[in-house]
Amino acid sequence: MLNHMRLVLHLLMLFIFAVQEVRLVCVDVASNTEATVGGVMKLTCIYCMKREEISAETKVDWFYTGSASDYRRMLIYLYDREPQEPEDAEMYWKGRLTWIGSKDLQDISISIVNVSANDSGTYECEVSRFFEFDSFKHSTTKKITIELKVKMQASVDTTALYSKIMMYVLLVFLTLWLLVEMIYCYRKISKSEELAQDTAY
């Protein structure tokens, strides 16, 4: 009994230490690169923080470079203490970009509303973090590039199509299997009832 109690206490202590070590996990996910005209497109930009960067000040600049005749690199959106449109942003981008980043600023994504064919091009997410330890100041920068292609219609996702087909095949198979099982059980019950009646006479 005493050994059993010791084992329970050891497991409890191990569980407490394991729970203390659990932290939210940040996963670096690549952005989609295909959009459809008239839809909403999320431009995913993730910059996972290290432990020492938790209190860092974060600044984000979103740039666009056109894929047609206009190859200018222009600032279209920024985060500097709060998400905002640049004052000199072109009218084309006004009201079409939305901040969808997380509160901890590890996800610093934006979305384009009402996508047009002219939105094809190169998008750059430039993240700068500034932090200090006592008198030591340090900064880090990360740049993520997204090559966006805009299509008139969404392309068919073959994986989703195969998944649907497999789901229906599985449903049909399970229904047939259930039907066979019901018939088998019904026959077994009928035979046992017949045997019970025969022994009763």
ZAKOLLO-289128 format. One line per 2 residues: number of its first residue (from 1); their letters; for each residue x, y, z of N, C-alpha, C. Coordinates in pm, whole numbers, plus 32768, in hexadecimal, padded with zeros to 4 digits. Each point is the difference from the previous one (the first is absolute). Layout:
ZAKOLLO-289128
NUM = A = X Y Z X Y Z X Y Z ~ ...
***
This chain:
ZAKOLLO-289128
1 = ML = 8053 7F87 8000 7FAD 8079 8000 8056 807D 8000 ~ 806D 7FFE 8050 805B 8073 8009 8047 8017 7F7B
3 = NH = 802B 7F93 7FC0 8041 800C 7F7D 7FA1 8038 7F96 ~ 7F82 7FD6 800A 7F9A 8031 7FA3 7FED 8096 800F
5 = MR = 7FFD 8031 807C 7FEF 8090 801B 8079 804F 7FCD ~ 8078 7FC9 8012 807A 8042 7FCF 7FFD 800D 7F67
7 = LV = 7FD4 7F96 7FBD 7FF7 8002 7F6F 7F9F 806B 7FD0 ~ 7F8D 800A 8041 7F9B 8065 7FDD 803A 808C 8014
9 = LH = 8047 8017 8070 803C 8083 801C 806B 8023 7F99 ~ 8052 7F9F 7FDA 8066 8018 7F99 7FC3 8026 7F7A
11 = LL = 7F96 7FB8 7FDB 7FBC 801D 7F82 7FBF 808B 8003 ~ 7FC7 8023 8075 7FC1 8084 8010 8068 806F 7FF1
13 = ML = 8075 7FEF 803F 806B 8064 7FF6 8031 800D 7F70 ~ 800D 7F8F 7FBC 802C 8000 7F74 7F9B 804A 7FA8
15 = FI = 7F80 7FEA 801A 7F96 8043 7FB6 8005 8097 8015 ~ 8016 802C 807D 8007 808F 801F 8074 8042 7FB5
17 = FA = 8075 7FBF 7FFF 8073 8037 7FB8 7FE7 8005 7F6A ~ 7FBC 7F9B 7FCC 7FE3 7FFC 7F70 7FA1 8070 7FD9
19 = VQ = 7F9C 801C 8053 7FA0 806B 7FE6 8045 8087 8002 ~ 805F 8015 805D 8047 807E 8008 8054 801A 7F83
21 = EV = 8031 7F95 7FBF 8055 800F 7F8B 7FB1 8018 7F80 ~ 7F7B 7FEB 8006 7FAE 800F 7F88 7FF5 8094 7FDD
23 = RL = 801D 8023 7F83 7FF4 8088 7FCF 7FB8 7FFD 7F7A ~ 7FC6 8073 7FDA 7FBF 8009 7F7F 8068 7FEE 7F92
25 = VC = 7FE0 7FAF 7F9D 805F 7FE3 7F96 7FDE 8055 7F86 ~ 8067 803E 7FC9 7FF1 8050 7F86 8032 7FAD 7F8B
27 = VD = 7FB0 7FF4 7F98 8025 7FB0 7F8B 800D 805D 7F88 ~ 8073 7FFA 7FBE 801A 8053 7F8A 7FBD 7FC0 7F87
29 = VA = 7F94 803E 7FD0 7FB0 7FC8 7F92 8012 8057 7F83 ~ 8014 7FC0 7F8F 800F 8049 7F82 7F78 8033 7FD1
31 = SN = 8000 8071 7FBC 7F84 803C 7FCF 7FD0 7FBB 7F81 ~ 7F7D 8006 7FE8 7FC9 7FD6 7F7F 8032 8061 7F96
33 = TE = 800E 7FD1 7F87 8034 8056 7F95 7F9E 8010 7F8C ~ 7F86 7FCA 8010 7F9A 800E 7F98 7F83 8041 8039
35 = AT = 7FCC 8061 7FB8 7F86 8045 8029 7F9E 8000 7F8C ~ 7F81 8019 8020 7F97 8004 7F9A 7FC5 808B 7FFB
37 = VG = 7FE5 8031 7F89 7FC6 8085 7FED 7F7D 800C 804D ~ 7FF3 806C 804C 7F87 801A 804E 8000 7FC5 808B
39 = GV = 8061 7FAA 801E 8006 7FBE 8083 8054 804D 8064 ~ 801A 7FBF 8071 8056 8038 806A 807D 7FAA 8007
41 = MK = 8074 803F 8001 807F 7FB8 8002 804E 8021 807D ~ 8024 7F99 804D 8054 8014 8076 8092 7FF2 7FD9
43 = LT = 804D 8068 801B 8091 7FFC 7FEB 803E 7FDE 8087 ~ 802A 7F83 800F 8030 7FCE 8081 8092 8026 8016
45 = CI = 8018 803F 8072 8089 8022 8028 800C 7FE0 8095 ~ 8057 7FA2 8021 8013 7FD5 808A 8093 800B 8025
47 = YC = 8019 8040 8072 8089 800F 8032 7FFD 7FD7 8093 ~ 8023 7F83 801B 7FFA 7FCB 8088 8068 8044 8059
49 = MK = 7FD6 801F 807A 8058 8043 805F 804E 7F9B 8053 ~ 807A 8025 8022 804D 7FB5 8063 7FD9 8036 8089
51 = RE = 8028 7FB9 8069 7FD9 8027 8086 802D 808E 8022 ~ 807B 8024 7FD4 8036 8084 8023 7FC0 8070 7FB0
53 = EI = 7FB0 7FDC 7F98 7FC2 8066 7FAC 7F70 8020 8028 ~ 7FCF 7FC4 806D 7F73 8010 8026 7FDD 8093 8016
55 = SA = 805C 804C 803D 7FE3 808E 801D 8035 805C 7F93 ~ 8021 7FC9 7F8B 8038 8051 7F93 7F97 805B 7FC3
57 = ET = 802F 8071 7FCD 7FA8 805A 7FB5 8004 7FD4 7F6F ~ 7F8C 7FF1 7FC3 7FF8 7FC8 7F79 7FCF 8069 7F9D
59 = KV = 8042 8003 7F8C 7FD7 8059 7F92 7FF5 7FA9 7F82 ~ 7F94 8011 7FB6 7FE8 7FAE 7F88 7FE4 805C 7F89
61 = DW = 8042 7FE5 7F91 7FE6 8047 7F82 7FD9 7F9B 7F96 ~ 7F91 8019 7FBC 7FD3 7FAD 7F92 8018 804C 7F7D
63 = FY = 804C 7FC3 7FA4 801F 803D 7F7F 7FC2 7FB0 7F8F ~ 7FE5 8047 7F91 7FCB 7FBF 7F87 8053 802D 7F87
65 = TG = 8023 7F9E 7FAD 8042 801D 7F80 7FAD 7FC0 7F93 ~ 7FD2 8050 7FA0 7FA7 7FCF 7F97 8044 7F9F 7FA2
67 = SA = 7FAF 7FAD 7FBE 8036 7F9D 7FA3 7FEC 802B 7F6F ~ 7FB4 806B 7FEC 7FE8 802F 7F76 806D 8065 7FDA
69 = SD = 7FDA 806C 7FC2 8062 8063 7FD2 8036 8055 8074 ~ 7FB5 8007 806E 8028 8055 8070 804D 7FAC 8067
71 = YR = 8083 8012 8006 8053 7FB1 805B 802B 804F 807B ~ 7FB6 8069 8022 8022 804E 8077 7FE5 7FB1 807F
73 = RM = 8059 800D 8060 7FEC 7FC1 8084 7FC0 8068 805B ~ 7F83 7FE7 8028 7FB8 8065 804E 7FD3 7FC9 8087
75 = LI = 8002 8055 8064 7FCF 7FDD 8086 7F68 8007 7FFD ~ 7FBE 7F90 8020 7F6D 7FFD 7FF8 7FBD 7FF6 8088
77 = YL = 8049 7FCE 8067 7FC5 7FF2 8086 8070 7FF9 8066 ~ 7FE3 8028 807C 8067 7FFA 8067 7FC4 7FEF 808B
79 = YD = 8055 7FCF 8059 7FDD 7FF6 808E 806F 8045 804D ~ 7FDB 806D 8045 805D 8049 8055 7FB1 802B 807C
81 = RE = 8002 7FA8 8064 7FAE 800B 807A 7F6C 7FE4 7FE6 ~ 7FD5 800D 7F84 7F77 7FDB 7FD8 7FFD 7FEE 7F69
83 = PQ = 7FA1 7FAC 7FCE 7FF7 7FED 7F6F 7FCA 807E 7FBD ~ 8039 8024 7F8D 7FD6 807B 7FBD 8027 8000 7F6D
85 = EP = 7FB6 804F 7FB3 8024 8016 7F74 8066 8071 7FFB ~ 8066 7FF7 7FAA 805F 806F 7FF3 7FB8 807C 7FCC
87 = ED = 802E 8074 802B 7FC0 807D 7FD4 800B 8014 7F69 ~ 8070 7FD4 7FC7 8015 8014 7F70 7FD9 7F85 7FAC
89 = AE = 7FB0 7FA5 803B 7FD5 7F89 7FB5 7FA7 8027 7F8B ~ 800C 7FBA 7F92 7FB0 801F 7F8A 7F6D 7FE1 801A
91 = MY = 7FA9 8049 7FBD 7F6F 7FF0 8010 7FD4 7F71 7FE0 ~ 8049 7FBE 7FA8 7FDF 7F77 7FD8 7FFA 7FA2 8078
93 = WK = 8057 8018 8065 8008 7FA8 8074 7FA9 802E 8074 ~ 7FCE 8079 7FFD 7FB5 8038 8070 7F83 7FAC 801E
95 = GR = 7FF5 7FD4 807E 7F8A 7FB5 802E 7FFB 7F70 7FD2 ~ 8065 7FD1 7FB6 7FFE 7F77 7FCC 8056 7FA1 8052
97 = LT = 8051 8035 805A 8059 7FAC 8050 7FD2 8000 8092 ~ 7FFE 7F89 803B 7FD2 7FF0 808B 8069 7FB6 8052
99 = WI = 8019 8032 8078 805F 7FBF 805C 7FBD 7F89 8040 ~ 803D 7F89 7FF8 7FC8 7F89 8041 806B 7FBB 8055
101 = GS = 8062 804E 802C 806B 7FCA 8053 7FD0 7FE1 808D ~ 8053 7FB8 804A 7FDE 7FD9 808A 802D 806D 8062
103 = KD = 7FCB 7FF9 807B 8021 8064 8066 8092 7FFB 8029 ~ 803A 7F87 7FFF 808D 7FF4 8029 8061 8021 7F8E
105 = LQ = 7FCA 8025 7F8B 804F 802A 7F8B 8061 7F95 7FCF ~ 7FDA 7F83 8010 804A 7F94 7FBE 7FC4 7FE7 7F77
107 = DI = 7F7B 800B 7FF8 7FBB 7FFD 7F7F 7FE8 8091 7FD9 ~ 803B 802A 7F92 7FF6 808D 7FD5 7FC8 8006 7F72
109 = SI = 7F98 7FB1 7FEB 7FC4 7FF2 7F7B 7F9E 8070 7FE2 ~ 7FE9 8016 7F7E 7F98 805C 7FD3 7FAB 7FB6 7F98
111 = SI = 7F8D 803A 7FDE 7FAE 7FC4 7F97 7FD7 806B 7F9C ~ 7FF0 7FD4 7F84 7FD3 805A 7F95 7F6C 7FE2 7FE9
113 = VN = 7FAE 8069 8008 7F70 7FF2 7FE9 7FE3 8020 7F6E ~ 7FA2 7FB8 7FC6 7FD5 8015 7F76 8079 7FFD 7FA1
115 = VS = 803E 7F8D 7FF8 8079 7FED 7FAE 7FE3 801E 7F6E ~ 805E 8046 7FBF 7FF3 801C 7F71 8076 7FC1 7FB6
117 = AN = 7FF5 7FF8 7F7C 8069 7FC4 7FAE 8083 804C 800D ~ 7FF9 8082 801E 8078 8054 800D 804C 7FE7 8082
119 = DS = 7FC9 7FAD 805A 8043 7FE6 8080 806F 7F97 7FF4 ~ 800E 7FC4 7F8B 806F 7FA2 7FEB 8084 804B 8010
121 = GT = 8062 7FBD 803B 8081 8040 8012 8048 7FCA 807A ~ 8066 8049 802B 8053 7FD8 8071 7FDD 8052 807B
123 = YE = 7FE1 7FBA 806E 7FE4 8041 8080 8070 7FDD 8061 ~ 802D 8065 8047 806C 7FEB 8061 7FD2 802D 808A
125 = CE = 8014 7FA8 805F 7FE1 801C 808D 8087 8013 8046 ~ 801D 807A 802A 8080 801F 803F 7FE7 801D 8094
127 = VS = 8034 7FA7 8055 7FE8 800B 8091 8081 8028 8046 ~ 7FF7 8064 8056 8073 802A 8052 7FD9 7FFA 8092
129 = RF = 8055 7FC3 8052 7FE9 7FFA 8091 8072 8048 8046 ~ 7FDC 8057 805F 8062 804D 804E 7FED 7FDF 8093
131 = FE = 806A 7FD1 8042 7FF6 7FE1 808E 8084 801D 8045 ~ 7FFC 8010 8083 8079 801F 804C 8005 7FB6 8083
133 = FD = 807A 7FDC 8029 801A 7FC2 8082 8059 8060 804D ~ 7FCB 803C 8068 8049 8066 804E 8030 806E 7FA0
135 = SF = 8082 8009 7FE7 8033 806A 7FA8 801C 7FCD 7F72 ~ 7FEF 7F7D 7FE9 801D 7FC5 7F7E 7F84 8003 7FA6
137 = KH = 800C 8040 7F8B 7F92 8008 7FA1 801E 7FA6 7F88 ~ 7F98 7FC1 7FCE 8011 7FA5 7F90 7F85 8006 7FA6
139 = ST = 8014 7FE3 7F81 7F8E 7FFC 7FA3 8012 7F8C 7F9E ~ 7F90 7FC8 7FD5 8001 7F94 7F9C 7F9C 8022 7F92
141 = TK = 801C 7FD2 7F89 7FA8 801A 7F8E 7FE9 7F7F 7FB3 ~ 7F86 7FEF 7FD2 7FDF 7F8C 7FAD 7FAA 802F 7F8B
143 = KI = 801B 7FC7 7F8B 7FB4 8024 7F89 7FC2 7F82 7FC4 ~ 7F7E 8006 7FE6 7FB8 7F8F 7FC2 7FC6 8031 7F7C
145 = TI = 801A 7FB5 7F95 7FD2 8026 7F7A 7F92 7FA1 7FD2 ~ 7F94 8039 7FCA 7F8F 7FB3 7FCD 7FE8 8026 7F6F
147 = EL = 8009 7F9F 7FA6 7FE4 8017 7F71 7F6D 7FDB 7FE8 ~ 7FAC 8064 7FF1 7F70 7FE8 7FF3 7FD4 7FFF 7F6F
149 = KV = 7FB1 7F9B 7FDC 7FC3 7FF6 7F7C 7F69 8003 8010 ~ 7FC1 8059 7FB7 7F6E 800E 8008 7FC1 7FBE 7F86
151 = KM = 7F9E 7FA8 801A 7FBA 7FB8 7F94 7F6F 802C 7FFB ~ 7FC4 7FF1 7F8A 7F73 8025 7FEF 7FA5 7F9F 804C
153 = QA = 8026 7F7F 8001 7FB3 7F9A 8048 805E 7FAF 8056 ~ 7FCB 7FCF 8070 8051 7FAE 8059 8020 7F7B 7FBD
155 = SV = 807D 7FD4 800C 8027 7F7F 7FC7 7FC8 7F8E 8055 ~ 7FE5 7F91 7FC0 7FC5 7F8D 8045 8068 7FBF 805B
157 = DT = 7FDC 7FEF 807C 8059 7FBF 8061 7FEC 7F68 7FF5 ~ 8060 7FBB 7FC1 7FF2 7F70 7FEA 7FFF 7FB1 8082
159 = TA = 804A 8031 8064 8003 7FBB 8082 7F75 7FFF 803F ~ 7FBE 8073 7FFD 7F79 800A 8038 7F9E 7FA8 7FB3
161 = LY = 8011 7FFA 7F7B 7FA9 7FAC 7FAC 8011 7F6D 8023 ~ 807E 7FD2 800B 801B 7F75 8025 7FCA 7FE1 808D
163 = SK = 800D 805F 805A 7FCE 7FEC 8089 7F69 7FED 8000 ~ 7FBA 8050 7FAF 7F6E 7FF3 7FF7 7FD9 7F77 7FC9
165 = IM = 8043 7FD6 7F94 7FE3 7F7D 7FC3 8016 7F90 8065 ~ 8073 8006 8047 801F 7F99 8063 7F9A 7FFE 8071
167 = MY = 7FD0 8077 8027 7F9D 8009 806B 7F7E 7FBA 7FD7 ~ 7FD2 801A 7F83 7F85 7FC1 7FD0 8010 7F69 7FF1
169 = VL = 8074 7FD4 7FCD 801B 7F70 7FF3 7FFC 7FBE 8089 ~ 803F 8040 8062 8002 7FCB 8089 7F74 7FFA 803C
171 = LV = 7FAF 8067 7FE7 7F76 8001 8032 7FAE 7F8D 7FC6 ~ 800E 7FEB 7F7C 7FB7 7F92 7FBE 802D 7F7A 8039
173 = FL = 8085 7FEE 800E 8036 7F83 8036 7FCE 7FE5 808D ~ 8003 8066 8056 7FD3 7FEF 808B 7F6B 7FE4 8008
175 = TL = 7FB2 803E 7FA7 7F6E 7FE7 7FFE 7FE3 7F70 7FD9 ~ 8047 7FCF 7F99 7FEE 7F75 7FD5 802C 7F9E 806D
177 = WL = 8071 8020 8040 8033 7FAA 806B 7F9C 7FFA 8074 ~ 7FC3 8073 8022 7F9C 8005 806B 7F85 7FAE 7FDA
179 = LV = 7FD9 8008 7F81 7F8C 7FB4 7FD0 801B 7F69 800B ~ 8077 7FD6 7FD8 8025 7F72 8008 8001 7FD2 8092
181 = EM = 8037 8052 8059 8003 7FDF 808F 7F73 7FF2 803A ~ 7FA6 805A 7FD6 7F75 7FFA 8031 7FBB 7F80 7FD1
183 = IY = 8015 7FDC 7F81 7FC4 7F85 7FCB 8037 7F86 804B ~ 8085 8000 8016 8042 7F91 8047 7FC8 7FF2 808E
185 = CY = 7FF3 8073 8046 7FCB 7FFD 808A 7F6E 7FD3 8002 ~ 7FB2 802E 7F9E 7F73 7FDB 7FF9 7FF2 7F69 7FED
187 = RK = 8050 7FC6 7FA7 7FFB 7F6F 7FE8 8029 7FB2 807D ~ 8068 8034 8045 802F 7FBB 8078 7F95 8001 806D
189 = IS = 7FBE 8072 8010 7F95 800B 8064 7F8C 7FA4 7FDC ~ 7FDE 7FFB 7F7D 7F92 7FA9 7FD3 801F 7F6D 801B
191 = KS = 807B 7FD6 7FE5 8028 7F75 8019 7FFC 7FDF 8094 ~ 802F 805E 8053 8000 7FE5 8092 7F71 7FF9 8035
193 = EE = 7FA5 8051 7FC8 7F73 7FFA 8028 7FC0 7F7C 7FD6 ~ 8024 7FCF 7F86 7FCD 7F80 7FCE 8030 7F8D 8058
195 = LA = 8082 8006 8026 8037 7F99 8057 7FBD 8002 8089 ~ 7FE3 8076 8033 7FBE 800C 8081 7F73 7FC8 7FFC
197 = QD = 7FBA 8018 7F90 7F7A 7FCA 7FEF 8001 7F68 7FF4 ~ 8064 7FCA 7FB5 800C 7F6F 7FF0 801A 7FBC 8085
199 = TA = 8058 8038 8050 801F 7FC3 8083 7F8B 800D 805F ~ 7FAE 8067 7FEC 7F8B 8014 8058 7F99 7F91 7FE9
201 = Y = 7FF5 7FCE 7F82 7FA3 7F94 7FE1 8042 7F7C 8020
***
